[in-house]
Amino acid sequence: MRTQVAIIGAGPAGLTLAQLLHLEGIESVILENRSREYVEARVRAGVLEQGVVDLFTEAGVGERMAREGLVHDGIELQFAGERHRIDMAALTGGKAITVYGQTEVVKDLIEARLATGRPLLFEVDDVRAEELESERPRVLFTHEGAQHVLDCDMIAGCDGFHGVCRPTIPASVLRTFSREYPFGWLGILAAVAPSNDELVYAHHERGFALLSLRSPEISRLYVQCRPDEDIAEWPDARIWEELQIRLGLPGWTLAEGHVLEKGITPMRSFVTEPMRHGRLFLAGDAAHIVPPTGAKGLNLAIHDVRLLAEALTEWYGAGSERLLDSYSTDCLRRVWRAEHFSWWMTTMLHRPEGDDPFEVRLQESQLRYVTSSRAAATTLAENYVGLDTV
Ligand SMILES: Cc1cc2nc3c(=O)[nH]c(=O)nc-3n(C[C@H](O)[C@H](O)[C@H](O)COP(=O)(O)OP(=O)(O)OC[C@H]3O[C@@H](n4cnc5c(N)ncnc54)[C@H](O)[C@@H]3O)c2cc1C
């Protein structure tokens, strides 16, 4: 088999890259180790920056998102028993975020890919990227019991945090930066209309809570927990009780509903540098992870592949390596801005380890500042909706 770009992973990064390359007439093969059903049902992110919405629209995969996505102009921060609105649109010259689940993004992208007739192979095994430093890289894999070799010009490692691409880069070349947080998020998806029109980020003495949503009928809710907590210790009734306490306000009630899904996610910050080795380009979670508090993970993945598609287009079209050479540096500027913002939101809103009273006072002061100073609120707003230039 031969193609121009071998894409490993059919998450948002790999699928979006394939679509952008297709629009430029560049061939690719996508290799995904899970089934289509599994990939389409994996509940994860749901907040899209304006720039990502614009990119999906321009790439011809935004039609359902435009119909079903929910545009939000603001978010609310809750602390000391009160809610304060951050009017993101007013603070950023009209920018907003769109609530549209990652499951829906992935379904739209898979449908678009299948419509192109270009290859998308699910349930491949034993994927190995080789000869990265040569001009003839290749990917070995097994599919439906047969072994294959895919020759290509370039390999895009879009296989997520636990993928095989990052570990193929020699350890002597890679530098990694990471931070583990002493807490996780217990998240539920519930069949109940969201009790608030906009997302509510709540700072509470029992721990952080987030009221979010996926659609007018489906709520997405989170409570801070220990990262190693056993989900069996959290029957639905206990989750709702904790949400009621942490999000509760006099005169406002959180509506409860049937829990459709629940899980615990540990929180971690992680960056790999550089994001390129020879003819292998890492994109999305394969190269970096953020804690979900800033809603940046999915957005960063899309920004990476936008730059990668531009670089490959210039290389195939004009033979110039300029953008390929600057790919890693260009991505990392945005990555580190998002790393800082996600860390900042996380440390401002979560109950610190050991309930350290000094840290709690700093958090309260920071929250009062962010909700009373236009300059501070603008900092939050412009990072949340996504900065154009960093
Ligand atoms: C539980 C959870 C909750 C999250 N919640 C949020 C949130 O609320 N907000 C937010 O912004 N972000 C959130 N994120 C992060 C966000 O979902 C990711 O940043 C986003 O999925 C990144 O997309 P990606 O395409 O880079 O990676 P992925 O979505 O991980 O896609 C990688 C793909 O590669 C495939 N793959 C892996 N190994 C191989 C292999 N060896 N061969 C072939 N294919 C392989 C995987 O099956 C997968 O389909 C969450 C992440 C997790 C794990």
Ligand as a Chemical Component Dictionary entry (heavy atoms), coordinates in Angstrom:
data_LIG
# 
_chem_comp.id                   LIG 
_chem_comp.type                 NON-POLYMER 
_chem_comp.pdbx_formal_charge   0 
_chem_comp.three_letter_code    LIG 
# 
loop_
_chem_comp_atom.comp_id 
_chem_comp_atom.atom_id 
_chem_comp_atom.alt_atom_id 
_chem_comp_atom.type_symbol 
_chem_comp_atom.charge 
_chem_comp_atom.model_Cartn_x 
_chem_comp_atom.model_Cartn_y 
_chem_comp_atom.model_Cartn_z 
_chem_comp_atom.pdbx_ordinal 
LIG C1  C1  C 0 -12.161 11.001 29.793 1  
LIG C2  C2  C 0 -11.800 12.274 29.075 2  
LIG C3  C3  C 0 -12.572 13.424 29.232 3  
LIG C4  C4  C 0 -12.243 14.597 28.581 4  
LIG N1  N1  N 0 -13.005 15.728 28.754 5  
LIG C5  C5  C 0 -12.666 16.859 28.099 6  
LIG C6  C6  C 0 -13.422 18.048 28.259 7  
LIG O1  O1  O 0 -14.410 18.094 28.996 8  
LIG N2  N2  N 0 -13.033 19.159 27.559 9  
LIG C7  C7  C 0 -11.927 19.151 26.705 10 
LIG O2  O2  O 0 -11.613 20.159 26.050 11 
LIG N3  N3  N 0 -11.207 18.042 26.552 12 
LIG C8  C8  C 0 -11.551 16.915 27.224 13 
LIG N4  N4  N 0 -10.810 15.818 27.048 14 
LIG C9  C9  C 0 -9.699  15.898 26.123 15 
LIG C10 C10 C 0 -10.154 15.741 24.681 16 
LIG O3  O3  O 0 -11.166 14.782 24.593 17 
LIG C11 C11 C 0 -8.920  15.362 23.874 18 
LIG O4  O4  O 0 -8.014  16.435 23.977 19 
LIG C12 C12 C 0 -9.219  15.030 22.415 20 
LIG O5  O5  O 0 -9.891  13.802 22.309 21 
LIG C13 C13 C 0 -7.916  14.980 21.625 22 
LIG O6  O6  O 0 -8.140  14.460 20.347 23 
LIG P1  P1  P 0 -7.045  13.574 19.629 24 
LIG O7  O7  O 0 -7.596  13.255 18.298 25 
LIG O8  O8  O 0 -5.732  14.233 19.746 26 
LIG O9  O9  O 0 -6.908  12.263 20.541 27 
LIG P2  P2  P 0 -7.968  11.103 20.818 28 
LIG O10 O10 O 0 -9.342  11.634 20.856 29 
LIG O11 O11 O 0 -7.458  10.383 22.015 30 
LIG O12 O12 O 0 -7.855  10.179 19.544 31 
LIG C14 C14 C 0 -6.787  9.298  19.336 32 
LIG C15 C15 C 0 -7.262  8.125  18.508 33 
LIG O13 O13 O 0 -6.171  7.256  18.239 34 
LIG C16 C16 C 0 -6.586  5.922  18.448 35 
LIG N5  N5  N 0 -5.394  5.120  18.748 36 
LIG C17 C17 C 0 -4.727  5.014  19.921 37 
LIG N6  N6  N 0 -3.691  4.175  19.797 38 
LIG C18 C18 C 0 -3.696  3.741  18.510 39 
LIG C19 C19 C 0 -2.879  2.837  17.783 40 
LIG N7  N7  N 0 -1.858  2.210  18.363 41 
LIG N8  N8  N 0 -3.181  2.604  16.496 42 
LIG C20 C20 C 0 -4.217  3.233  15.894 43 
LIG N9  N9  N 0 -5.031  4.087  16.549 44 
LIG C21 C21 C 0 -4.771  4.336  17.839 45 
LIG C22 C22 C 0 -7.581  6.021  19.589 46 
LIG O14 O14 O 0 -8.457  4.905  19.644 47 
LIG C23 C23 C 0 -8.309  7.295  19.224 48 
LIG O15 O15 O 0 -9.413  7.087  18.389 49 
LIG C24 C24 C 0 -11.114 14.629 27.725 50 
LIG C25 C25 C 0 -10.333 13.482 27.569 51 
LIG C26 C26 C 0 -10.644 12.325 28.241 52 
LIG C27 C27 C 0 -9.761  11.111 28.069 53 
# 
loop_
_chem_comp_bond.comp_id 
_chem_comp_bond.atom_id_1 
_chem_comp_bond.atom_id_2 
_chem_comp_bond.value_order 
_chem_comp_bond.pdbx_ordinal 
LIG C1  C2  SING 1  
LIG C2  C3  SING 2  
LIG C2  C26 DOUB 3  
LIG C3  C4  DOUB 4  
LIG C4  N1  SING 5  
LIG C4  C24 SING 6  
LIG N1  C5  DOUB 7  
LIG C5  C6  SING 8  
LIG C5  C8  SING 9  
LIG C6  O1  DOUB 10 
LIG C6  N2  SING 11 
LIG N2  C7  SING 12 
LIG C7  O2  DOUB 13 
LIG C7  N3  SING 14 
LIG N3  C8  DOUB 15 
LIG C8  N4  SING 16 
LIG N4  C9  SING 17 
LIG N4  C24 SING 18 
LIG C9  C10 SING 19 
LIG C10 O3  SING 20 
LIG C10 C11 SING 21 
LIG C11 O4  SING 22 
LIG C11 C12 SING 23 
LIG C12 O5  SING 24 
LIG C12 C13 SING 25 
LIG C13 O6  SING 26 
LIG O6  P1  SING 27 
LIG P1  O7  DOUB 28 
LIG P1  O8  SING 29 
LIG P1  O9  SING 30 
LIG O9  P2  SING 31 
LIG P2  O10 DOUB 32 
LIG P2  O11 SING 33 
LIG P2  O12 SING 34 
LIG O12 C14 SING 35 
LIG C14 C15 SING 36 
LIG C15 O13 SING 37 
LIG C15 C23 SING 38 
LIG O13 C16 SING 39 
LIG C16 N5  SING 40 
LIG C16 C22 SING 41 
LIG N5  C17 SING 42 
LIG N5  C21 SING 43 
LIG C17 N6  DOUB 44 
LIG N6  C18 SING 45 
LIG C18 C19 SING 46 
LIG C18 C21 DOUB 47 
LIG C19 N7  SING 48 
LIG C19 N8  DOUB 49 
LIG N8  C20 SING 50 
LIG C20 N9  DOUB 51 
LIG N9  C21 SING 52 
LIG C22 O14 SING 53 
LIG C22 C23 SING 54 
LIG C23 O15 SING 55 
LIG C24 C25 DOUB 56 
LIG C25 C26 SING 57 
LIG C26 C27 SING 58 
# 
